[in-house]
Amino acid sequence: MQLLLSMLLFAVFSANVGLGSYFNSAFLNDIGEMLVLSGAAVLFVFAILKKEADAKK
């Protein structure tokens, strides 16, 4: 679940960067972009830690 949410947030970040660079119409400001990317990173870390804990069992 966390991995899918992380991928979704990263896709939103990538879409924002792509739209901003090609069409100059980014839909997130700098703070929103930082929060989306940070959220993706945190969810990715949670997913990896959970998979490692499950593998040790």
C-alpha positions as a LaTeX table, in Angstrom:
\begin{tabular}{lrrr}
\hline
Residue & $x$ (\AA) & $y$ (\AA) & $z$ (\AA) \\
\hline
Met1 & 0.00 & 0.00 & 0.00 \\
Gln2 & 2.74 & 2.46 & 0.94 \\
Leu3 & 4.71 & 1.60 & $-2.19$ \\
Leu4 & 1.72 & 2.31 & $-4.44$ \\
Leu5 & 1.09 & 5.64 & $-2.71$ \\
Ser6 & 4.76 & 6.49 & $-3.07$ \\
Met7 & 4.62 & 5.73 & $-6.78$ \\
Leu8 & 1.47 & 7.84 & $-7.13$ \\
Leu9 & 3.05 & 10.82 & $-5.37$ \\
Phe10 & 6.19 & 10.49 & $-7.49$ \\
Ala11 & 4.04 & 10.38 & $-10.63$ \\
Val12 & 2.33 & 13.62 & $-9.52$ \\
Phe13 & 5.75 & 15.19 & $-8.93$ \\
Ser14 & 7.01 & 14.01 & $-12.33$ \\
Ala15 & 3.91 & 15.30 & $-14.09$ \\
Asn16 & 4.35 & 18.67 & $-12.42$ \\
Val17 & 8.00 & 18.87 & $-13.46$ \\
Gly18 & 7.18 & 17.75 & $-17.00$ \\
Leu19 & 4.35 & 20.25 & $-17.43$ \\
Gly20 & 6.48 & 23.01 & $-15.95$ \\
Ser21 & 9.42 & 22.37 & $-18.21$ \\
Tyr22 & 7.61 & 21.73 & $-21.51$ \\
Phe23 & 4.48 & 23.85 & $-21.30$ \\
Asn24 & 5.37 & 26.33 & $-18.51$ \\
Ser25 & 2.17 & 25.42 & $-16.65$ \\
Ala26 & 3.17 & 23.66 & $-13.42$ \\
Phe27 & 0.24 & 23.13 & $-11.06$ \\
Leu28 & 2.27 & 22.99 & $-7.82$ \\
Asn29 & 4.34 & 25.77 & $-6.34$ \\
Asp30 & 7.76 & 25.21 & $-4.77$ \\
Ile31 & 6.38 & 24.27 & $-1.33$ \\
Gly32 & 3.80 & 21.89 & $-2.77$ \\
Glu33 & 6.44 & 20.26 & $-4.94$ \\
Met34 & 8.70 & 19.78 & $-1.92$ \\
Leu35 & 5.87 & 18.27 & 0.15 \\
Val36 & 4.86 & 15.85 & $-2.60$ \\
Leu37 & 8.45 & 14.68 & $-3.14$ \\
Ser38 & 9.07 & 14.39 & 0.62 \\
Gly39 & 5.87 & 12.40 & 1.04 \\
Ala40 & 6.92 & 10.04 & $-1.74$ \\
Ala41 & 10.32 & 9.52 & $-0.13$ \\
Val42 & 8.86 & 8.89 & 3.35 \\
Leu43 & 6.29 & 6.40 & 2.05 \\
Phe44 & 9.01 & 4.64 & 0.05 \\
Val45 & 11.16 & 4.27 & 3.17 \\
Phe46 & 8.20 & 2.92 & 5.15 \\
Ala47 & 7.47 & 0.38 & 2.40 \\
Ile48 & 11.08 & $-0.81$ & 2.28 \\
Leu49 & 11.32 & $-1.11$ & 6.07 \\
Lys50 & 8.07 & $-3.07$ & 6.18 \\
Lys51 & 9.30 & $-5.46$ & 3.46 \\
Glu52 & 12.57 & $-6.00$ & 5.35 \\
Ala53 & 10.68 & $-6.72$ & 8.57 \\
Asp54 & 8.44 & $-9.21$ & 6.77 \\
Ala55 & 11.48 & $-10.90$ & 5.21 \\
Lys56 & 13.09 & $-11.44$ & 8.63 \\
Lys57 & 10.04 & $-13.36$ & 9.91 \\
\hline
\end{tabular}
